[in-house]
Amino acid sequence: MESSQESVAGIVSGTRRYTSPNRILARSFRLARDKWKQKHHAVQAELEQTRQLAAERGASRDRWREQCHAATARAEAAESHAAQRQADLEQVRVRLAELEVAAPKKTR
């Protein structure tokens, strides 16, 4: 509170901190404030854009992760199905070999 009282006392006594006229000071202070506000709004917009991009990337990453898990599950299912078919084929071959041994081919 003392600083404001001192500034008022300085104005009253005629000693001023600034030598420029008040109209010039007011304009320059207003322009500086407007530049600061513009810079602040630009930073806030960039921050919001970055946040949105991060959220989109996170969602995209999650979607790709789910697709990868689904593809892995399908591949494992296909491999187990192929292994089962391979085992069935081996059983058929063994059975065929047994039948060929049991019933020899007729020769002409």
N, CA, C and O atoms as a printed pandas DataFrame, in Angstrom:
     atom_number atom_name residue_name chain_id  residue_number  x_coord  y_coord  z_coord
0              1         N          MET        A               1    0.821   -1.187    0.000
1              2        CA          MET        A               1    0.000    0.000    0.000
2              3         C          MET        A               1    0.868    1.256    0.000
3              4         O          MET        A               1    0.458    2.303   -0.500
4              5         N          GLU        A               2    2.053    1.145    0.556
5              6        CA          GLU        A               2    2.932    2.301    0.607
6              7         C          GLU        A               2    3.362    2.746   -0.786
7              8         O          GLU        A               2    3.500    3.942   -1.041
8              9         N          SER        A               3    3.573    1.787   -1.688
9             10        CA          SER        A               3    4.041    2.141   -3.023
10            11         C          SER        A               3    3.010    2.989   -3.754
11            12         O          SER        A               3    3.378    3.929   -4.458
12            13         N          SER        A               4    1.727    2.679   -3.602
13            14        CA          SER        A               4    0.709    3.496   -4.258
14            15         C          SER        A               4    0.622    4.868   -3.614
15            16         O          SER        A               4    0.383    5.866   -4.294
16            17         N          GLN        A               5    0.813    4.916   -2.323
17            18        CA          GLN        A               5    0.805    6.210   -1.641
18            19         C          GLN        A               5    2.016    7.040   -2.062
19            20         O          GLN        A               5    1.929    8.258   -2.215
20            21         N          GLU        A               6    3.156    6.350   -2.247
21            22        CA          GLU        A               6    4.354    7.055   -2.683
22            23         C          GLU        A               6    4.192    7.571   -4.106
23            24         O          GLU        A               6    4.625    8.681   -4.415
24            25         N          SER        A               7    3.568    6.771   -4.982
25            26        CA          SER        A               7    3.379    7.218   -6.359
26            27         C          SER        A               7    2.423    8.400   -6.412
27            28         O          SER        A               7    2.632    9.337   -7.182
28            29         N          VAL        A               8    1.374    8.360   -5.597
29            30        CA          VAL        A               8    0.443    9.491   -5.535
30            31         C          VAL        A               8    1.168   10.710   -5.004
31            32         O          VAL        A               8    0.982   11.821   -5.500
32            33         N          ALA        A               9    1.997   10.497   -3.990
33            34        CA          ALA        A               9    2.756   11.618   -3.417
34            35         C          ALA        A               9    3.741   12.163   -4.438
35            36         O          ALA        A               9    3.973   13.370   -4.503
36            37         N          GLY        A              10    4.334   11.253   -5.253
37            38        CA          GLY        A              10    5.269   11.694   -6.280
38            39         C          GLY        A              10    4.568   12.506   -7.354
39            40         O          GLY        A              10    5.128   13.491   -7.837
40            41         N          ILE        A              11    3.369   12.126   -7.739
41            42        CA          ILE        A              11    2.617   12.865   -8.754
42            43         C          ILE        A              11    2.226   14.233   -8.217
43            44         O          ILE        A              11    2.327   15.244   -8.913
44            45         N          VAL        A              12    1.775   14.246   -6.961
45            46        CA          VAL        A              12    1.354   15.498   -6.349
46            47         C          VAL        A              12    2.540   16.453   -6.213
47            48         O          VAL        A              12    2.402   17.654   -6.443
48            49         N          SER        A              13    3.699   15.922   -5.841
49            50        CA          SER        A              13    4.864   16.782   -5.636
50            51         C          SER        A              13    5.506   17.191   -6.958
51            52         O          SER        A              13    6.361   18.076   -6.986
52            53         N          GLY        A              14    5.090   16.540   -8.073
53            54        CA          GLY        A              14    5.602   16.939   -9.372
54            55         C          GLY        A              14    6.733   16.051   -9.877
55            56         O          GLY        A              14    7.197   16.247  -11.001
56            57         N          THR        A              15    7.190   15.087   -9.091
57            58        CA          THR        A              15    8.220   14.177   -9.580
58            59         C          THR        A              15    7.526   12.965  -10.171
59            60         O          THR        A              15    6.818   12.238   -9.475
60            61         N          ARG        A              16    7.736   12.756  -11.461
61            62        CA          ARG        A              16    7.067   11.657  -12.152
62            63         C          ARG        A              16    8.081   10.586  -12.508
63            64         O          ARG        A              16    9.265   10.863  -12.703
64            65         N          ARG        A              17    7.599    9.376  -12.586
65            66        CA          ARG        A              17    8.453    8.256  -12.961
66            67         C          ARG        A              17    8.698    8.264  -14.463
67            68         O          ARG        A              17    9.798    7.938  -14.909
68            69         N          TYR        A              18    7.690    8.630  -15.249
69            70        CA          TYR        A              18    7.791    8.666  -16.701
70            71         C          TYR        A              18    7.791   10.123  -17.152
71            72         O          TYR        A              18    7.123   10.974  -16.565
72            73         N          THR        A              19    8.554   10.386  -18.205
73            74        CA          THR        A              19    8.611   11.774  -18.688
74            75         C          THR        A              19    7.682   11.998  -19.876
75            76         O          THR        A              19    7.423   13.143  -20.246
76            77         N          SER        A              20    7.174   10.914  -20.483
77            78        CA          SER        A              20    6.268   11.046  -21.626
78            79         C          SER        A              20    4.898   11.490  -21.153
79            80         O          SER        A              20    4.538   11.287  -19.994
80            81         N          PRO        A              21    4.130   12.100  -22.056
81            82        CA          PRO        A              21    2.770   12.501  -21.680
82            83         C          PRO        A              21    1.900   11.272  -21.404
83            84         O          PRO        A              21    2.140   10.187  -21.932
84            85         N          ASN        A              22    0.904   11.471  -20.579
85            86        CA          ASN        A              22    0.027   10.360  -20.188
86            87         C          ASN        A              22   -0.667    9.722  -21.392
87            88         O          ASN        A              22   -0.840    8.503  -21.404
88            89         N          ARG        A              23   -1.069   10.487  -22.396
89            90        CA          ARG        A              23   -1.760    9.936  -23.559
90            91         C          ARG        A              23   -0.850    8.987  -24.329
91            92         O          ARG        A              23   -1.307    7.968  -24.847
92            93         N          ILE        A              24    0.430    9.317  -24.404
93            94        CA          ILE        A              24    1.387    8.449  -25.083
94            95         C          ILE        A              24    1.626    7.193  -24.252
95            96         O          ILE        A              24    1.682    6.084  -24.784
96            97         N          LEU        A              25    1.764    7.381  -22.949
97            98        CA          LEU        A              25    1.965    6.240  -22.056
98            99         C          LEU        A              25    0.774    5.295  -22.104
99           100         O          LEU        A              25    0.946    4.078  -22.174
100          101         N          ALA        A              26   -0.432    5.850  -22.067
101          102        CA          ALA        A              26   -1.638    5.026  -22.076
102          103         C          ALA        A              26   -1.690    4.199  -23.356
103          104         O          ALA        A              26   -2.015    3.012  -23.315
104          105         N          ARG        A              27   -1.373    4.815  -24.488
105          106        CA          ARG        A              27   -1.399    4.103  -25.766
106          107         C          ARG        A              27   -0.361    2.981  -25.778
107          108         O          ARG        A              27   -0.672    1.860  -26.181
108          109         N          SER        A              28    0.849    3.263  -25.349
109          110        CA          SER        A              28    1.899    2.237  -25.381
110          111         C          SER        A              28    1.588    1.105  -24.394
111          112         O          SER        A              28    1.843   -0.062  -24.694
112          113         N          PHE        A              29    1.044    1.439  -23.228
113          114        CA          PHE        A              29    0.666    0.393  -22.275
114          115         C          PHE        A              29   -0.446   -0.478  -22.840
115          116         O          PHE        A              29   -0.422   -1.698  -22.685
116          117         N          ARG        A              30   -1.437    0.155  -23.507
117          118        CA          ARG        A              30   -2.535   -0.587  -24.095
118          119         C          ARG        A              30   -2.031   -1.506  -25.211
119          120         O          ARG        A              30   -2.447   -2.661  -25.296
120          121         N          LEU        A              31   -1.139   -1.002  -26.064
121          122        CA          LEU        A              31   -0.579   -1.823  -27.135
122          123         C          LEU        A              31    0.223   -2.999  -26.568
123          124         O          LEU        A              31    0.140   -4.117  -27.076
124          125         N          ALA        A              32    0.992   -2.739  -25.521
125          126        CA          ALA        A              32    1.772   -3.814  -24.898
126          127         C          ALA        A              32    0.838   -4.868  -24.305
127          128         O          ALA        A              32    1.085   -6.067  -24.426
128          129         N          ARG        A              33   -0.241   -4.406  -23.660
129          130        CA          ARG        A              33   -1.213   -5.345  -23.101
130          131         C          ARG        A              33   -1.872   -6.168  -24.200
131          132         O          ARG        A              33   -2.047   -7.377  -24.049
132          133         N          ASP        A              34   -2.238   -5.526  -25.301
133          134        CA          ASP        A              34   -2.880   -6.229  -26.408
134          135         C          ASP        A              34   -1.938   -7.256  -27.025
135          136         O          ASP        A              34   -2.360   -8.361  -27.367
136          137         N          LYS        A              35   -0.657   -6.893  -27.170
137          138        CA          LYS        A              35    0.327   -7.852  -27.698
138          139         C          LYS        A              35    0.472   -9.043  -26.752
139          140         O          LYS        A              35    0.566  -10.187  -27.197
140          141         N          TRP        A              36    0.490   -8.770  -25.455
141          142        CA          TRP        A              36    0.616   -9.853  -24.484
142          143         C          TRP        A              36   -0.602  -10.775  -24.566
143          144         O          TRP        A              36   -0.466  -11.998  -24.526
144          145         N          LYS        A              37   -1.797  -10.178  -24.680
145          146        CA          LYS        A              37   -3.014  -10.991  -24.775
146          147         C          LYS        A              37   -3.011  -11.833  -26.046
147          148         O          LYS        A              37   -3.386  -13.005  -26.026
148          149         N          GLN        A              38   -2.580  -11.222  -27.159
149          150        CA          GLN        A              38   -2.541  -11.949  -28.419
150          151         C          GLN        A              38   -1.567  -13.125  -28.314
151          152         O          GLN        A              38   -1.868  -14.228  -28.771
152          153         N          LYS        A              39   -0.419  -12.889  -27.722
153          154        CA          LYS        A              39    0.575  -13.951  -27.547
154          155         C          LYS        A              39    0.015  -15.054  -26.638
155          156         O          LYS        A              39    0.191  -16.242  -26.909
156          157         N          HIS        A              40   -0.652  -14.651  -25.576
157          158        CA          HIS        A              40   -1.243  -15.618  -24.650
158          159         C          HIS        A              40   -2.294  -16.472  -25.358
159          160         O          HIS        A              40   -2.324  -17.689  -25.170
160          161         N          HIS        A              41   -3.156  -15.856  -26.167
161          162        CA          HIS        A              41   -4.192  -16.612  -26.889
162          163         C          HIS        A              41   -3.568  -17.567  -27.900
163          164         O          HIS        A              41   -4.062  -18.678  -28.094
164          165         N          ALA        A              42   -2.486  -17.141  -28.543
165          166        CA          ALA        A              42   -1.805  -18.021  -29.504
166          167         C          ALA        A              42   -1.216  -19.236  -28.790
167          168         O          ALA        A              42   -1.308  -20.358  -29.289
168          169         N          VAL        A              43   -0.618  -19.015  -27.636
169          170        CA          VAL        A              43   -0.040  -20.119  -26.865
170          171         C          VAL        A              43   -1.143  -21.063  -26.393
171          172         O          VAL        A              43   -0.981  -22.282  -26.443
172          173         N          GLN        A              44   -2.252  -20.509  -25.940
173          174        CA          GLN        A              44   -3.366  -21.336  -25.485
174          175         C          GLN        A              44   -3.941  -22.163  -26.637
175          176         O          GLN        A              44   -4.278  -23.333  -26.451
176          177         N          ALA        A              45   -4.055  -21.564  -27.823
177          178        CA          ALA        A              45   -4.573  -22.299  -28.983
178          179         C          ALA        A              45   -3.620  -23.424  -29.365
179          180         O          ALA        A              45   -4.058  -24.530  -29.680
180          181         N          GLU        A              46   -2.322  -23.146  -29.338
181          182        CA          GLU        A              46   -1.345  -24.192  -29.661
182          183         C          GLU        A              46   -1.387  -25.312  -28.626
183          184         O          GLU        A              46   -1.273  -26.487  -28.977
184          185         N          LEU        A              47   -1.548  -24.958  -27.370
185          186        CA          LEU        A              47   -1.640  -25.960  -26.313
186          187         C          LEU        A              47   -2.875  -26.839  -26.514
187          188         O          LEU        A              47   -2.796  -28.059  -26.373
188          189         N          GLU        A              48   -3.997  -26.234  -26.836
189          190        CA          GLU        A              48   -5.225  -27.004  -27.069
190          191         C          GLU        A              48   -5.066  -27.916  -28.275
191          192         O          GLU        A              48   -5.510  -29.064  -28.255
192          193         N          GLN        A              49   -4.430  -27.403  -29.330
193          194        CA          GLN        A              49   -4.204  -28.207  -30.518
194          195         C          GLN        A              49   -3.299  -29.394  -30.195
195          196         O          GLN        A              49   -3.533  -30.503  -30.674
196          197         N          THR        A              50   -2.281  -29.164  -29.392
197          198        CA          THR        A              50   -1.373  -30.245  -28.997
198          199         C          THR        A              50   -2.097  -31.280  -28.149
199          200         O          THR        A              50   -1.888  -32.482  -28.315
200          201         N          ARG        A              51   -2.936  -30.821  -27.253
201          202        CA          ARG        A              51   -3.712  -31.756  -26.427
202          203         C          ARG        A              51   -4.641  -32.606  -27.293
203          204         O          ARG        A              51   -4.754  -33.815  -27.092
204          205         N          GLN        A              52   -5.304  -31.965  -28.259
205          206        CA          GLN        A              52   -6.215  -32.682  -29.148
206          207         C          GLN        A              52   -5.445  -33.713  -29.972
207          208         O          GLN        A              52   -5.905  -34.841  -30.149
208          209         N          LEU        A              53   -4.280  -33.323  -30.472
209          210        CA          LEU        A              53   -3.457  -34.239  -31.267
210          211         C          LEU        A              53   -3.007  -35.427  -30.423
211          212         O          LEU        A              53   -3.003  -36.563  -30.897
212          213         N          ALA        A              54   -2.632  -35.166  -29.184
213          214        CA          ALA        A              54   -2.219  -36.256  -28.291
214          215         C          ALA        A              54   -3.381  -37.208  -28.028
215          216         O          ALA        A              54   -3.197  -38.424  -27.998
216          217         N          ALA        A              55   -4.574  -36.657  -27.837
217          218        CA          ALA        A              55   -5.743  -37.510  -27.613
218          219         C          ALA        A              55   -6.048  -38.349  -28.850
219          220         O          ALA        A              55   -6.364  -39.534  -28.742
220          221         N          GLU        A              56   -5.951  -37.728  -30.029
221          222        CA          GLU        A              56   -6.210  -38.473  -31.262
222          223         C          GLU        A              56   -5.170  -39.576  -31.459
223          224         O          GLU        A              56   -5.503  -40.694  -31.854
224          225         N          ARG        A              57   -3.916  -39.251  -31.182
225          226        CA          ARG        A              57   -2.866  -40.265  -31.326
226          227         C          ARG        A              57   -3.071  -41.399  -30.341
227          228         O          ARG        A              57   -2.845  -42.561  -30.679
228          229         N          GLY        A              58   -3.497  -41.078  -29.127
229          230        CA          GLY        A              58   -3.762  -42.124  -28.139
230          231         C          GLY        A              58   -4.884  -43.038  -28.588
231          232         O          GLY        A              58   -4.792  -44.258  -28.451
232          233         N          ALA        A              59   -5.945  -42.449  -29.124
233          234        CA          ALA        A              59   -7.075  -43.249  -29.607
234          235         C          ALA        A              59   -6.648  -44.107  -30.791
235          236         O          ALA        A              59   -7.027  -45.274  -30.891
236          237         N          SER        A              60   -5.860  -43.525  -31.681
237          238        CA          SER        A              60   -5.385  -44.278  -32.839
238          239         C          SER        A              60   -4.484  -45.429  -32.393
239          240         O          SER        A              60   -4.584  -46.543  -32.907
240          241         N          ARG        A              61   -3.615  -45.151  -31.442
241          242        CA          ARG        A              61   -2.716  -46.189  -30.925
242          243         C          ARG        A              61   -3.525  -47.323  -30.288
243          244         O          ARG        A              61   -3.206  -48.497  -30.478
244          245         N          ASP        A              62   -4.561  -46.976  -29.540
245          246        CA          ASP        A              62   -5.404  -48.007  -28.919
246          247         C          ASP        A              62   -6.126  -48.838  -29.984
247          248         O          ASP        A              62   -6.246  -50.056  -29.858
248          249         N          ARG        A              63   -6.603  -48.164  -31.032
249          250        CA          ARG        A              63   -7.293  -48.875  -32.107
250          251         C          ARG        A              63   -6.339  -49.845  -32.811
251          252         O          ARG        A              63   -6.707  -50.986  -33.089
252          253         N          TRP        A              64   -5.122  -49.395  -33.096
253          254        CA          TRP        A              64   -4.135  -50.270  -33.731
254          255         C          TRP        A              64   -3.758  -51.435  -32.831
255          256         O          TRP        A              64   -3.556  -52.551  -33.309
256          257         N          ARG        A              65   -3.663  -51.180  -31.526
257          258        CA          ARG        A              65   -3.326  -52.240  -30.575
258          259         C          ARG        A              65   -4.411  -53.315  -30.576
259          260         O          ARG        A              65   -4.111  -54.509  -30.578
260          261         N          GLU        A              66   -5.681  -52.881  -30.575
261          262        CA          GLU        A              66   -6.789  -53.843  -30.614
262          263         C          GLU        A              66   -6.769  -54.651  -31.913
263          264         O          GLU        A              66   -6.988  -55.862  -31.898
264          265         N          GLN        A              67   -6.505  -53.976  -33.035
265          266        CA          GLN        A              67   -6.441  -54.692  -34.309
266          267         C          GLN        A              67   -5.292  -55.696  -34.318
267          268         O          GLN        A              67   -5.424  -56.790  -34.866
268          269         N          CYS        A              68   -4.176  -55.327  -33.715
269          270        CA          CYS        A              68   -3.018  -56.228  -33.641
270          271         C          CYS        A              68   -3.357  -57.456  -32.797
271          272         O          CYS        A              68   -3.027  -58.581  -33.173
272          273         N          HIS        A              69   -4.013  -57.243  -31.664
273          274        CA          HIS        A              69   -4.400  -58.377  -30.818
274          275         C          HIS        A              69   -5.382  -59.288  -31.551
275          276         O          HIS        A              69   -5.276  -60.512  -31.466
276          277         N          ALA        A              70   -6.327  -58.702  -32.263
277          278        CA          ALA        A              70   -7.307  -59.502  -33.011
278          279         C          ALA        A              70   -6.612  -60.305  -34.112
279          280         O          ALA        A              70   -6.918  -61.480  -34.311
280          281         N          ALA        A              71   -5.682  -59.676  -34.823
281          282        CA          ALA        A              71   -4.959  -60.380  -35.885
282          283         C          ALA        A              71   -4.099  -61.503  -35.307
283          284         O          ALA        A              71   -3.996  -62.579  -35.897
284          285         N          THR        A              72   -3.486  -61.251  -34.160
285          286        CA          THR        A              72   -2.681  -62.290  -33.510
286          287         C          THR        A              72   -3.551  -63.466  -33.098
287          288         O          THR        A              72   -3.162  -64.622  -33.270
288          289         N          ALA        A              73   -4.722  -63.176  -32.556
289          290        CA          ALA        A              73   -5.643  -64.243  -32.158
290          291         C          ALA        A              73   -6.091  -65.048  -33.376
291          292         O          ALA        A              73   -6.164  -66.276  -33.319
292          293         N          ARG        A              74   -6.394  -64.353  -34.485
293          294        CA          ARG        A              74   -6.791  -65.068  -35.698
294          295         C          ARG        A              74   -5.650  -65.942  -36.218
295          296         O          ARG        A              74   -5.878  -67.069  -36.656
296          297         N          ALA        A              75   -4.433  -65.426  -36.168
297          298        CA          ALA        A              75   -3.276  -66.202  -36.646
298          299         C          ALA        A              75   -3.060  -67.441  -35.777
299          300         O          ALA        A              75   -2.786  -68.523  -36.297
300          301         N          GLU        A              76   -3.183  -67.289  -34.460
301          302        CA          GLU        A              76   -3.027  -68.441  -33.564
302          303         C          GLU        A              76   -4.118  -69.479  -33.826
303          304         O          GLU        A              76   -3.851  -70.680  -33.822
304          305         N          ALA        A              77   -5.346  -69.013  -34.052
305          306        CA          ALA        A              77   -6.443  -69.940  -34.349
306          307         C          ALA        A              77   -6.177  -70.667  -35.666
307          308         O          ALA        A              77   -6.417  -71.870  -35.766
308          309         N          ALA        A              78   -5.687  -69.952  -36.670
309          310        CA          ALA        A              78   -5.387  -70.579  -37.958
310          311         C          ALA        A              78   -4.259  -71.591  -37.816
311          312         O          ALA        A              78   -4.304  -72.660  -38.424
312          313         N          GLU        A              79   -3.247  -71.263  -37.018
313          314        CA          GLU        A              79   -2.136  -72.195  -36.803
314          315         C          GLU        A              79   -2.603  -73.463  -36.096
315          316         O          GLU        A              79   -2.195  -74.563  -36.468
316          317         N          SER        A              80   -3.453  -73.322  -35.079
317          318        CA          SER        A              80   -3.952  -74.514  -34.378
318          319         C          SER        A              80   -4.845  -75.338  -35.306
319          320         O          SER        A              80   -4.814  -76.568  -35.262
320          321         N          HIS        A              81   -5.635  -74.675  -36.141
321          322        CA          HIS        A              81   -6.482  -75.381  -37.104
322          323         C          HIS        A              81   -5.607  -76.131  -38.115
323          324         O          HIS        A              81   -5.900  -77.274  -38.466
324          325         N          ALA        A              82   -4.535  -75.483  -38.580
325          326        CA          ALA        A              82   -3.625  -76.126  -39.535
326          327         C          ALA        A              82   -2.913  -77.311  -38.877
327          328         O          ALA        A              82   -2.718  -78.346  -39.514
328          329         N          ALA        A              83   -2.526  -77.165  -37.613
329          330        CA          ALA        A              83   -1.878  -78.271  -36.902
330          331         C          ALA        A              83   -2.841  -79.453  -36.765
331          332         O          ALA        A              83   -2.449  -80.609  -36.925
332          333         N          GLN        A              84   -4.100  -79.145  -36.468
333          334        CA          GLN        A              84   -5.111  -80.201  -36.358
334          335         C          GLN        A              84   -5.288  -80.902  -37.703
335          336         O          GLN        A              84   -5.356  -82.130  -37.761
336          337         N          ARG        A              85   -5.362  -80.127  -38.778
337          338        CA          ARG        A              85   -5.506  -80.724  -40.110
338          339         C          ARG        A              85   -4.278  -81.563  -40.467
339          340         O          ARG        A              85   -4.400  -82.621  -41.085
340          341         N          GLN        A              86   -3.088  -81.080  -40.072
341          342        CA          GLN        A              86   -1.862  -81.837  -40.331
342          343         C          GLN        A              86   -1.887  -83.165  -39.582
343          344         O          GLN        A              86   -1.492  -84.192  -40.134
344          345         N          ALA        A              87   -2.347  -83.157  -38.334
345          346        CA          ALA        A              87   -2.458  -84.393  -37.559
346          347         C          ALA        A              87   -3.467  -85.339  -38.212
347          348         O          ALA        A              87   -3.220  -86.542  -38.301
348          349         N          ASP        A              88   -4.603  -84.800  -38.671
349          350        CA          ASP        A              88   -5.601  -85.625  -39.368
350          351         C          ASP        A              88   -5.009  -86.244  -40.637
351          352         O          ASP        A              88   -5.254  -87.413  -40.932
352          353         N          LEU        A              89   -4.236  -85.463  -41.380
353          354        CA          LEU        A              89   -3.608  -85.958  -42.589
354          355         C          LEU        A              89   -2.627  -87.086  -42.284
355          356         O          LEU        A              89   -2.578  -88.082  -43.006
356          357         N          GLU        A              90   -1.861  -86.935  -41.235
357          358        CA          GLU        A              90   -0.923  -87.991  -40.833
358          359         C          GLU        A              90   -1.675  -89.263  -40.470
359          360         O          GLU        A              90   -1.247  -90.360  -40.829
360          361         N          GLN        A              91   -2.790  -89.126  -39.762
361          362        CA          GLN        A              91   -3.586  -90.304  -39.410
362          363         C          GLN        A              91   -4.123  -90.991  -40.665
363          364         O          GLN        A              91   -4.126  -92.219  -40.741
364          365         N          VAL        A              92   -4.568  -90.227  -41.630
365          366        CA          VAL        A              92   -5.073  -90.791  -42.872
366          367         C          VAL        A              92   -3.948  -91.507  -43.618
367          368         O          VAL        A              92   -4.165  -92.586  -44.169
368          369         N          ARG        A              93   -2.757  -90.925  -43.641
369          370        CA          ARG        A              93   -1.620  -91.558  -44.317
370          371         C          ARG        A              93   -1.245  -92.874  -43.641
371          372         O          ARG        A              93   -0.970  -93.868  -44.312
372          373         N          VAL        A              94   -1.234  -92.873  -42.311
373          374        CA          VAL        A              94   -0.925  -94.103  -41.578
374          375         C          VAL        A              94   -1.983  -95.152  -41.885
375          376         O          VAL        A              94   -1.648  -96.311  -42.129
376          377         N          ARG        A              95   -3.237  -94.770  -41.877
377          378        CA          ARG        A              95   -4.325  -95.708  -42.165
378          379         C          ARG        A              95   -4.209  -96.241  -43.597
379          380         O          ARG        A              95   -4.432  -97.428  -43.837
380          381         N          LEU        A              96   -3.864  -95.378  -44.537
381          382        CA          LEU        A              96   -3.691  -95.792  -45.917
382          383         C          LEU        A              96   -2.523  -96.772  -46.049
383          384         O          LEU        A              96   -2.608  -97.753  -46.788
384          385         N          ALA        A              97   -1.445  -96.500  -45.335
385          386        CA          ALA        A              97   -0.292  -97.405  -45.369
386          387         C          ALA        A              97   -0.676  -98.763  -44.797
387          388         O          ALA        A              97   -0.268  -99.800  -45.320
388          389         N          GLU        A              98   -1.462  -98.755  -43.724
389          390        CA          GLU        A              98   -1.915 -100.010  -43.125
390          391         C          GLU        A              98   -2.782 -100.797  -44.098
391          392         O          GLU        A              98   -2.657 -102.017  -44.208
392          393         N          LEU        A              99   -3.663 -100.092  -44.803
393          394        CA          LEU        A              99   -4.531 -100.760  -45.769
394          395         C          LEU        A              99   -3.740 -101.314  -46.945
395          396         O          LEU        A              99   -4.063 -102.389  -47.451
396          397         N          GLU        A             100   -2.708 -100.599  -47.390
397          398        CA          GLU        A             100   -1.883 -101.082  -48.495
398          399         C          GLU        A             100   -1.092 -102.319  -48.090
399          400         O          GLU        A             100   -0.895 -103.229  -48.895
400          401         N          VAL        A             101   -0.637 -102.349  -46.832
401          402        CA          VAL        A             101    0.098 -103.513  -46.356
402          403         C          VAL        A             101   -0.846 -104.692  -46.200
403          404         O          VAL        A             101   -0.488 -105.822  -46.532
404          405         N          ALA        A             102   -2.062 -104.438  -45.692
405          406        CA          ALA        A             102   -3.021 -105.512  -45.473
406          407         C          ALA        A             102   -3.538 -106.066  -46.793
407          408         O          ALA        A             102   -3.731 -107.277  -46.900
408          409         N          ALA        A             103   -3.757 -105.276  -47.750
409          410        CA          ALA        A             103   -4.258 -105.745  -49.041
410          411         C          ALA        A             103   -3.255 -105.355  -50.107
411          412         O          ALA        A             103   -3.306 -104.240  -50.625
412          413         N          PRO        A             104   -2.327 -106.269  -50.450
413          414        CA          PRO        A             104   -1.332 -105.935  -51.460
414          415         C          PRO        A             104   -1.995 -105.722  -52.803
415          416         O          PRO        A             104   -3.077 -106.244  -53.072
416          417         N          LYS        A             105   -1.324 -104.942  -53.646
417          418        CA          LYS        A             105   -1.871 -104.626  -54.952
418          419         C          LYS        A             105   -1.846 -105.873  -55.842
419          420         O          LYS        A             105   -0.951 -106.714  -55.754
420          421         N          LYS        A             106   -2.826 -105.951  -56.667
421          422        CA          LYS        A             106   -2.881 -107.038  -57.614
422          423         C          LYS        A             106   -1.923 -106.724  -58.741
423          424         O          LYS        A             106   -1.879 -105.600  -59.242
424          425         N          THR        A             107   -1.158 -107.725  -59.134
425          426        CA          THR        A             107   -0.225 -107.534  -60.245
426          427         C          THR        A             107   -0.817 -108.186  -61.472
427          428         O          THR        A             107   -1.549 -109.161  -61.304
428          429         N          ARG        A             108   -0.584 -107.766  -62.623
429          430        CA          ARG        A             108   -1.129 -108.332  -63.851
430          431         C          ARG        A             108   -0.286 -109.381  -64.401
431          432         O          ARG        A             108   -0.614 -109.956  -65.439
